[in-house]
C-alpha cells in the first residue's frame, strides 16, 4: 500500500511539473516585423513636432523642441544602438533559450535585433536586479517570469534612450515592463515605460511579429564617417523658442499647436472635445 501511495505521489508531482512547463511558450526562432501598425512612426519616422498622445512633461517637451535631426550625423552618434525598449520597433528579431544541460531548467532567454546586431539577455533563473549604483547599458538588466502563456519582463539600469525618433527622450531612471505573447505564428510585444523624470503617466507601445522558417538575422556592420565638417565640440541643437520645425506637423495637418505638443491629457478620447475649441493654424492665418 505504501509503495502505491509513493507512486501516486510521484506521478502527481511529475504532472504538476509538466503543467508548469506547459504553461510556458516556446518563443525560439526568427520573427519578422509586421508593419501594419504604426507604420509612419516605425519606418519613415514621426514628423517633427508630432508629440500628440505622448504623456510628456514640460522638461522633456523643452528638450524635444531643442533637438536637431542633424545630431545623428555626428560620427559618435551614427552607430549608437537603439535601447532594448525601442529596438524591437522595426526589423527582425531572433530568440533562443539557454538551459541547464543537466536539469533543462531555463536560465535565460536571448534576443538578437537586426538593428546594430544588439543582443540582450532576459534572466529567467530568479536572480535579483543589481543595486541602483550599478552601471547602465543600452540593453539594461532584464529578468523574466511566465504568467501563464505570457512572458513578463522587467528591465532596469537602462541608459538614456528615446521614445520617438523626433527628439522625445526617455531618461535613464525609467523602469520598463514588457510582455511577449505568442498565438501560433504571431508574436505580440507590449512595452510599458514608467519614467519618473520625463513622463506624467506610463507610455505603452505594441508591436507584432510573424514567425518565419526562411528568414535569418544577419550582421549589421556600422562604420561612422564624417558627413559634414563642423567645429570641434559642436552639437547640433535649437535654442529655446527658435525651432520653427515645431510648426511643420501642426500646420501640415491643421492641428492646434497645443494638441500637437502632447501631454497626458492628449492620450484620452475626451481630449477631442477640447481640440474642437482650439483655433486651428488655418484659422489663425486668416
WODAQUI-V193725 format. One record per residue. N is the residue number from 1. RES is the residue in three letters. SS is DSSP state (a for helix, b for strand, c for the rest). PSI is psi in whole degrees, 0 to 359 (999 if undefined). Layout:
N;RES;SS;PSI / N;RES;SS;PSI
//
This chain:
1;UNK;c;319 / 2;UNK;a;320 / 3;UNK;a;322 / 4;UNK;a;316 / 5;UNK;a;318 / 6;UNK;a;319 / 7;UNK;a;319 / 8;UNK;a;318 / 9;UNK;a;318 / 10;UNK;a;317 / 11;UNK;a;323 / 12;UNK;a;315 / 13;UNK;a;321 / 14;UNK;a;318 / 15;UNK;a;319 / 16;UNK;a;316 / 17;UNK;a;320 / 18;UNK;a;318 / 19;UNK;a;322 / 20;UNK;a;316 / 21;UNK;a;320 / 22;UNK;a;337 / 23;UNK;c;337 / 24;UNK;c;156 / 25;UNK;c;143 / 26;UNK;c;111 / 27;UNK;c;0 / 28;UNK;c;143 / 29;UNK;b;183 / 30;UNK;b;130 / 31;UNK;b;127 / 32;UNK;b;132 / 33;UNK;b;138 / 34;UNK;b;117 / 35;UNK;c;22 / 36;UNK;c;345 / 37;UNK;c;126 / 38;UNK;c;39 / 39;UNK;a;311 / 40;UNK;a;327 / 41;UNK;a;333 / 42;UNK;a;322 / 43;UNK;a;293 / 44;UNK;a;326 / 45;UNK;a;151 / 46;UNK;c;155 / 47;UNK;c;153 / 48;UNK;c;134 / 49;UNK;c;12 / 50;UNK;c;95 / 51;UNK;c;8 / 52;UNK;c;138 / 53;UNK;c;3 / 54;UNK;c;133 / 55;UNK;c;57 / 56;UNK;b;149 / 57;UNK;c;179 / 58;UNK;a;326 / 59;UNK;a;312 / 60;UNK;a;332 / 61;UNK;a;317 / 62;UNK;a;320 / 63;UNK;a;319 / 64;UNK;a;322 / 65;UNK;a;340 / 66;UNK;a;352 / 67;UNK;c;144 / 68;UNK;c;134 / 69;UNK;a;339 / 70;UNK;a;348 / 71;UNK;a;322 / 72;UNK;a;354 / 73;UNK;a;346 / 74;UNK;c;138 / 75;UNK;a;322 / 76;UNK;a;350 / 77;UNK;a;341 / 78;UNK;a;326 / 79;UNK;c;20 / 80;UNK;c;121 / 81;UNK;c;155 / 82;UNK;c;139 / 83;UNK;c;162 / 84;UNK;a;332 / 85;UNK;a;356 / 86;UNK;a;333 / 87;UNK;a;327 / 88;UNK;c;3 / 89;UNK;c;337 / 90;UNK;c;164 / 91;UNK;c;173 / 92;UNK;c;160 / 93;UNK;b;156 / 94;UNK;b;132 / 95;UNK;b;136 / 96;UNK;b;164 / 97;UNK;b;151 / 98;UNK;b;117 / 99;UNK;b;154 / 100;UNK;c;129 / 101;UNK;c;344 / 102;UNK;c;304 / 103;UNK;c;345 / 104;UNK;c;15 / 105;UNK;c;141 / 106;UNK;b;117 / 107;UNK;b;314 / 108;UNK;b;157 / 109;UNK;b;130 / 110;UNK;b;142 / 111;UNK;b;126 / 112;UNK;b;128 / 113;UNK;b;142 / 114;UNK;c;319 / 115;UNK;a;115 / 116;UNK;a;11 / 117;UNK;a;40 / 118;UNK;c;150 / 119;UNK;b;134 / 120;UNK;b;156 / 121;UNK;b;131 / 122;UNK;b;107 / 123;UNK;b;130 / 124;UNK;c;11 / 125;UNK;c;14 / 126;UNK;c;8 / 127;UNK;c;155 / 128;UNK;c;158 / 129;UNK;c;150 / 130;UNK;c;167 / 131;UNK;c;167 / 132;UNK;c;328 / 133;UNK;c;358 / 134;UNK;c;153 / 135;UNK;c;148 / 136;UNK;c;146 / 137;UNK;b;171 / 138;UNK;c;330 / 139;UNK;c;338 / 140;UNK;c;188 / 141;UNK;b;121 / 142;UNK;b;137 / 143;UNK;b;149 / 144;UNK;b;160 / 145;UNK;b;152 / 146;UNK;b;126 / 147;UNK;b;88 / 148;UNK;c;236 / 149;UNK;c;2 / 150;UNK;b;130 / 151;UNK;b;114 / 152;UNK;b;131 / 153;UNK;b;136 / 154;UNK;b;128 / 155;UNK;b;130 / 156;UNK;b;182 / 157;UNK;c;44 / 158;UNK;b;141 / 159;UNK;c;162 / 160;UNK;c;138 / 161;UNK;b;214 / 162;UNK;b;154 / 163;UNK;c;323 / 164;UNK;c;157 / 165;UNK;c;32 / 166;UNK;c;29 / 167;UNK;c;357 / 168;UNK;c;116 / 169;UNK;b;151 / 170;UNK;b;130 / 171;UNK;c;170 / 172;UNK;c;6 / 173;UNK;c;6 / 174;UNK;c;149 / 175;UNK;b;131 / 176;UNK;b;130 / 177;UNK;b;128 / 178;UNK;b;155 / 179;UNK;b;127 / 180;UNK;b;122 / 181;UNK;b;122 / 182;UNK;b;131 / 183;UNK;b;93 / 184;UNK;c;240 / 185;UNK;c;13 / 186;UNK;b;131 / 187;UNK;b;124 / 188;UNK;b;129 / 189;UNK;b;120 / 190;UNK;b;133 / 191;UNK;b;135 / 192;UNK;b;119 / 193;UNK;b;120 / 194;UNK;b;112 / 195;UNK;c;104 / 196;UNK;c;347 / 197;UNK;c;317 / 198;UNK;c;348 / 199;UNK;b;137 / 200;UNK;c;331 / 201;UNK;c;165 / 202;UNK;c;146 / 203;UNK;b;132 / 204;UNK;b;136 / 205;UNK;b;141 / 206;UNK;b;146 / 207;UNK;b;151 / 208;UNK;b;147 / 209;UNK;b;157 / 210;UNK;b;131 / 211;UNK;b;138 / 212;UNK;b;138 / 213;UNK;c;359 / 214;UNK;c;334 / 215;UNK;c;157 / 216;UNK;c;160 / 217;UNK;c;109 / 218;UNK;c;185 / 219;UNK;c;163 / 220;UNK;c;78 / 221;UNK;c;141 / 222;UNK;c;118 / 223;UNK;c;111 / 224;UNK;c;143 / 225;UNK;c;163 / 226;UNK;c;106 / 227;UNK;c;331 / 228;UNK;c;133 / 229;UNK;c;122 / 230;UNK;c;165 / 231;UNK;c;141 / 232;UNK;c;131 / 233;UNK;c;358 / 234;UNK;c;134 / 235;UNK;c;117 / 236;UNK;c;136 / 237;UNK;c;172 / 238;UNK;c;134 / 239;UNK;c;152 / 240;UNK;c;130 / 241;UNK;c;1 / 242;UNK;c;355 / 243;UNK;c;97 / 244;UNK;c;348 / 245;UNK;c;338 / 246;UNK;a;340 / 247;UNK;a;346 / 248;UNK;a;307 / 249;UNK;a;314 / 250;UNK;a;314 / 251;UNK;a;323 / 252;UNK;a;323 / 253;UNK;a;6 / 254;UNK;c;49 / 255;UNK;c;134 / 256;UNK;c;137 / 257;UNK;a;321 / 258;UNK;a;319 / 259;UNK;a;322 / 260;UNK;a;335 / 261;UNK;c;359 / 262;UNK;c;192 / 263;UNK;c;159 / 264;UNK;a;328 / 265;UNK;a;335 / 266;UNK;a;357 / 267;UNK;a;344 / 268;UNK;c;148 / 269;UNK;c;325 / 270;UNK;c;348 / 271;UNK;a;340 / 272;UNK;a;322 / 273;UNK;a;324 / 274;UNK;a;323 / 275;UNK;a;323 / 276;UNK;a;337 / 277;UNK;c;351 / 278;UNK;c;145 / 279;UNK;c;137 / 280;UNK;c;158 / 281;UNK;a;324 / 282;UNK;a;327 / 283;UNK;a;324 / 284;UNK;a;333 / 285;UNK;a;345 / 286;UNK;c;999
//
